[in-house]
Amino acid sequence: MKKKLMRLCFRLTILMMVGASVLLVSCKDDYLLDEQEPDWLGASIYDYLVNDGSYTTYVRLIKDAEYEDVLAKTGSKTLFVANDSAFQRFFNNNKWGIHSYEELSDGQKRMILFFGMIDNAYLIETLSNYNYGGVLHEGTAIRRETSVSILDSIPFEQGDALPNGTYWEPYKQNGIYLLKDDSRVCLIHLLQKALDYLTITDEDFELITGLTRSWNDAHIFGNKVIERDITCKNGYINVLEDVLTPPSNMASYIQENENSKTFANMLGRFCAPYYDSENTRKYKELHPEFNDSIYVKHFFASRGGRIVYPDNQPVSSNVRLSYDPGWNSYQSVESNSLIAVQADMGAMFVPTDDAMDYYFNQGKGRILKERYKTWENVPDNVIIKLIQRHMRSSFITSVPSRFNLLVDENNSRIPVDKSHIVSSYIGTNGIVYFTSEVYPPDDYVSVYAPVLMSNKTRVMREAVEDNDFALYINSLESNYSFFVPTDEFFKNYIDPFTYGLNKQGALKFWYDASPDLEIVKATIYQYDAVNDVIGDSVGIVTDQGFINNRLVEILDAHIIVGNVEDGKKYYLSKGGSLVKAEGAGENLRVQGSSDIGMNKYCNVVDSGFYAQTNGNTYFIDKPIQPTEKSVYKVLSDSAEFSEFFDLLYGFAKSDTFSIFTIPAKERGIDENVKFLNAYNYTIYVPSNEAINNAILNGDIPSWKSRGSVVGIDDMTDINEQRAAIRKLSRILRYHFQDNSVLISGLPVSKRYQTATIKTDDSQSFFNTYKNKSYKIEVNGSGDGLQLITEDGKTANVITNNGLYNILTRDYRFNKNPKDTKDIDGTGSGTNTYSSSQIVTSSIAVIHQIDKVLNFE
Amino acid sequence: MVFIVSCVDDDVPNEYVTTFTEDLIGQHLQKNPEDYSEFVKLLQKTNVLGLLNAYGEYTVFAPTNEAMFAFYADNGKDSLGAFPADTLLKIAYDHIIKDNEISSEDFNNGRLASMTMSQRYISLEFESYSNIFVNKISKITELDIEVHNGYIHKINKVLKPTDLTVVGSLEADSIFTIFVNALKYTKLNSKLMAIEDTTYNIDDYDYYKIEQANGQTEELPRYRKFGYTILAESDSTFKANGINSFDDLKAYAKSVYDQVFPADANITDITDPRNSLNRFMSYHLFDRQIGYRKFVMDYDATGHQFQGQGVYDMYECIETMCENTIVEVRTDKQNNRTNLFNWDMESNTGVKIVSTNYDNDGVNGVYHEIDNILVYDVRFASYISGKRLRMDAASFFPELINNNMRANGELHRYIIPPGYFEGLTFSEKTKFTYLNADHRYEDYQGDEMFLKGLYEFSIITPPVPAGQYEVRFSFQPTAFRGVAQLYWDNLPCGIPIDLSINADDASIGHEVPGSNLDDPYGYENDKMMRNRGFMKGPASYRSVDKIWYKADNARKSTQSIRVILGIYEFEEMKKHKFSVTGYKNGEFMLDFLEFVPVEALEYEDIY
């Protein structure tokens, strides 16, 4: 290994030395050219064009631009020119409506001349190479910046051609001098080498340009090079089949196109005119008669665009495009870094007006129409999701042969098919595919869509967006039931943390739409838990850590993976809490575990039932309220459970066999069951009579002596005492079972693990392995449960006194409630209420049973 | 006038850098005709000599002239010219390892990490440096002849790996008659015959963009070979356990497997995979070629795992060809032992490979003799279902070891083409790569699965015993990671996780053990992290050179996280599906998955 390293170092040194020498040699060659002119060089570019005689129109362009000397005496340049016959065809038919050379404006002349001119000399073969960041990239370039100056032609836009929006209003009356962008204009070259390297097929080329190509053809946009690499002293000339005029950039073309007005109007919402003092000054120097102002159109975008409005107010991230579609010098990204201009360009799928109309009026977009009536009414933060889905960061990955790989920025498939492409256009910064289909984002079809589009669910929308739940509930691979308290009813949420305080509190969440805030806040109300009465407000929480913690807790309780209309009664929410559901559609009503105890229901409001692609969304009239009662609370409060509780509670807290614990950190409301995790459980509580009998029979130890049975506390032999404690703990733990099983009207028949581990190889009823949990088999037809235990005996849940299906929840908080001030700021605690957070919880359902369970 | 176009194609070929004075391998062999003239003739005749006279990295086991002549005689030939050309090329390739210089410093008992140019392993047995045998038969008579492009080891017999399949090799070994018969009667031998997937063609995947990262260039696997391993009891071992015949074996298998699979006790067709004898036999078979060092030793020896007495042992769970079963192979560092199969530490019993009879080669696999009866019995089923199973992601895919991509002693970034791993599916947009053990990583066993961009893939895990399990996913966060949604058996595991967040972020809460005087060992912090759905990395390994990950061990590292995916009920022992969808551009990596029976949670260690 050492030898290998030494050799590697040595070789690297030699390579560096040789590399340096090569660089020196290269420079020496260049120096020689200053001394003498190689024989193989021909005339200058200008002389060649003049002498050939076929380029008289082009030569006039050069002269009018006073560029003769540059093209005769300096360099290096690469030119894409057109001959006289091409110009003749151009004057017969062109987008400017020009019929003769004389009708060309100075600006148009300069655009034709400089758009076909590239600094430096490139053979067609080497045009695909470029350097970026000191690294040579061979055969991969598709674009070059041209010599066009944005000041060659300053377009004046009439007011009626401007987009709608606040920032355009001042110019609607009189128009505006408006640059479509202020970055360098690029030409697109589609050359064999790059097409091969980038595996862009001839079929792709045909779909993109409408032209067929042969091997080694070279095209500038859709304009074929008919004569290439004419070598001149100061560069190369390439002759194009037709006159090359600058195309528009993607944004401009979408706006110009007669068949994409709907999409253009949507896009137009996300741009504004920005005063360009520098170009105004420069233009005035060139044209002293000019006394107006020049503006530049920029889109609100994270890449290449503006992130502040013209008045310097920040643009919210949720209304920024991923890139500026009008950015001439568009740069794509890889691994979060910009890549070279030459390497790639953008791509956009733009549904035609017909496609947009169909989608909105008859297609899957009817949800938008029903909600907003017109496209114009769809809010920016909603419409931008549709636009973004149609904007592609890379042309190379968006060519037709790769349509099957298209995914959006959230990795959701975009189902573009070649047959959807109505036409396409290669702009200076990317390609526009006009499509016969609309590709709505998952946000429009998922269970989130009704929340996104409703003006009644602002709180839940913020909860979803601020806590990264959108990706989760937008997943079309899954199926959800999503319950959404509307803003009006996002109140009376009893905060479980306050059950650990002296004063209980209820929260009302509301959205503060103030421009400088736009956040959710919570008003705290006093809550009389005994009489279930909400009192006066005592404060407002603005701490977003607190707000988001509770909103996540609420989200966890309001999302159920699966369909709650499948016939079961009870469902586990995403957060693990139990939800009871009955009915269907608009008639569905649900209850959290606390609601069940208080006989409250969450009903669907405002006809708020939505069948979505990945599940159902229900707008409801109150938050689903999980119980705050812990296992400790339920067992200690009920006289019917007193024998079992006494046994559970008799262990010293420090004893390894103890059941209840008060954690040193992250405590609950009162005490927690030590071995419960963030999961759901069932606890079988034998009746007092059953325990008494078991104690007297010697089946289970007790703490106090009873009858002739010596209690653990009275045992004198320490070993005997420890053995009895261990035995008691193991029997008690056998009453705690993984998974919540409820009496729900549906049959049950399954074995579950308990919290007692088998420690030997003896044969048990269920053949449980050593070091695995003893099991309980639970059977029931729907109205009761029978338990079969590892000793082969049976027990039954008692259903005639209501002591079954009792739901509990053991919380863990970041702050000890006992050390926290009350909701109104009173009390001696050191922590503020707003600093409290719910960290985790476990849930359990308690049933009373008629016998003590045992495993041996 | 200066054109800039001329510079772009300039390159400096390495071969022109001739500055070294040492001999090359070919030159050295040619300069010593008294030892190697016959071997040189072989190299010349097969046009391989030029290769060894070029720059590169080679290891050559060079047979002497005497060895060559003896080889001719053994094959009934009188000279080299009497052999067919393709045979000669194979013989030449059997003696050369390309792209790796292996000196005796890297020698261990067992197979070398790199394969020969004929794609065969070279196996070493040595007690001392003066007594080293290659492929059991050929003694190294001169070690470590160091030349410019590698090492030459002089040997006294020509190497001739068998042309038999692993089944053929086993059948030819006379000490395994009961085992061989049972293999034949159960027709399991027919499942051990495949050699190579000839439909695999590296050129089919030239659409992948080959990238460089961290000093390595991505590469596609050159071939897709199948491989098998047989662990076989000899007749004498069977006899020592009261099994004297095929019928005895059948009865023994029934006595063991009917207890574990009582529902299948009445299946008498021994070719049925549910039959007890079939299960007994298939439990000895693996769909991957596992050399002596590749059960656990090489993964333990990457430098990441702590070594020495009293430190945590390494366990490798390997799926067998008996459906839904695994064997456990472990180290016992306290007693300086390794390759312990299904070992019961309480009774100190289990199965070991016989130290004098392992790495027996076949063209498509290897067999090892074992010293005791290997079974998936109640004792082991109970044991394995009650303990934490940590499975390195590489262990899921037999193709990695069959094609010598895992723990092969060199750094590689392998692109895994679609269909290459049977247990892996991914979207067309996904580029799935395997980075093998790298001293810079803070990975368990040093390796990881790595992806970037927008990806979507599913992995089928090895079988996990029935029970209630906490399932965990381990990774190292960096600023370059993205956001991913994880799924377990097609159900989402919570909301998407941001893999760029370090463990000391408030949402995870990692405190470096020892940094908080109130919690010196970090146990309270462990509980807090668990409450948030996370765990620290295990304390049993670390980054070897600490260039990127500087912590003493993964437990102390803020860049090592185990995410608790949830608690899941597995109703039977079976395989599971772990799926990942990248939601935002960025990297993703998978180090290992952990399956922890809930029974083991209360008393779980930090390793």
Boltz contact constraints between the chains, C-beta under 6 A:
constraints:
  - contact:
      token1: [A, 14]
      token2: [B, 17]
      max_distance: 6.0
  - contact:
      token1: [A, 14]
      token2: [B, 19]
      max_distance: 6.0
  - contact:
      token1: [A, 18]
      token2: [B, 12]
      max_distance: 6.0
  - contact:
      token1: [A, 19]
      token2: [B, 12]
      max_distance: 6.0
  - contact:
      token1: [A, 22]
      token2: [B, 12]
      max_distance: 6.0
  - contact:
      token1: [A, 26]
      token2: [B, 7]
      max_distance: 6.0
  - contact:
      token1: [A, 30]
      token2: [B, 2]
      max_distance: 6.0
  - contact:
      token1: [A, 33]
      token2: [B, 1]
      max_distance: 6.0
  - contact:
      token1: [A, 33]
      token2: [B, 2]
      max_distance: 6.0
  - contact:
      token1: [A, 120]
      token2: [B, 4]
      max_distance: 6.0
  - contact:
      token1: [A, 121]
      token2: [B, 3]
      max_distance: 6.0
  - contact:
      token1: [A, 126]
      token2: [B, 5]
      max_distance: 6.0
  - contact:
      token1: [A, 129]
      token2: [B, 8]
      max_distance: 6.0
  - contact:
      token1: [A, 136]
      token2: [B, 8]
      max_distance: 6.0
  - contact:
      token1: [A, 233]
      token2: [B, 1]
      max_distance: 6.0
  - contact:
      token1: [A, 405]
      token2: [B, 428]
      max_distance: 6.0
  - contact:
      token1: [A, 405]
      token2: [B, 429]
      max_distance: 6.0
  - contact:
      token1: [A, 407]
      token2: [B, 454]
      max_distance: 6.0
  - contact:
      token1: [A, 410]
      token2: [B, 583]
      max_distance: 6.0
  - contact:
      token1: [A, 411]
      token2: [B, 454]
      max_distance: 6.0
  - contact:
      token1: [A, 411]
      token2: [B, 581]
      max_distance: 6.0
  - contact:
      token1: [A, 411]
      token2: [B, 582]
      max_distance: 6.0
  - contact:
      token1: [A, 411]
      token2: [B, 583]
      max_distance: 6.0
  - contact:
      token1: [A, 468]
      token2: [B, 495]
      max_distance: 6.0
  - contact:
      token1: [A, 469]
      token2: [B, 495]
      max_distance: 6.0
  - contact:
      token1: [A, 471]
      token2: [B, 496]
      max_distance: 6.0
  - contact:
      token1: [A, 471]
      token2: [B, 583]
      max_distance: 6.0
  - contact:
      token1: [A, 472]
      token2: [B, 495]
      max_distance: 6.0
  - contact:
      token1: [A, 478]
      token2: [B, 492]
      max_distance: 6.0
  - contact:
      token1: [A, 665]
      token2: [B, 524]
      max_distance: 6.0
  - contact:
      token1: [A, 666]
      token2: [B, 528]
      max_distance: 6.0
  - contact:
      token1: [A, 666]
      token2: [B, 531]
      max_distance: 6.0
  - contact:
      token1: [A, 679]
      token2: [B, 567]
      max_distance: 6.0
  - contact:
      token1: [A, 738]
      token2: [B, 468]
      max_distance: 6.0
  - contact:
      token1: [A, 753]
      token2: [B, 468]
      max_distance: 6.0
  - contact:
      token1: [A, 757]
      token2: [B, 599]
      max_distance: 6.0
  - contact:
      token1: [A, 769]
      token2: [B, 382]
      max_distance: 6.0
  - contact:
      token1: [A, 769]
      token2: [B, 385]
      max_distance: 6.0
  - contact:
      token1: [A, 770]
      token2: [B, 382]
      max_distance: 6.0
  - contact:
      token1: [A, 771]
      token2: [B, 386]
      max_distance: 6.0
  - contact:
      token1: [A, 772]
      token2: [B, 385]
      max_distance: 6.0
  - contact:
      token1: [A, 772]
      token2: [B, 386]
      max_distance: 6.0
  - contact:
      token1: [A, 773]
      token2: [B, 599]
      max_distance: 6.0
  - contact:
      token1: [A, 812]
      token2: [B, 531]
      max_distance: 6.0
  - contact:
      token1: [A, 839]
      token2: [B, 531]
      max_distance: 6.0
  - contact:
      token1: [A, 840]
      token2: [B, 531]
      max_distance: 6.0
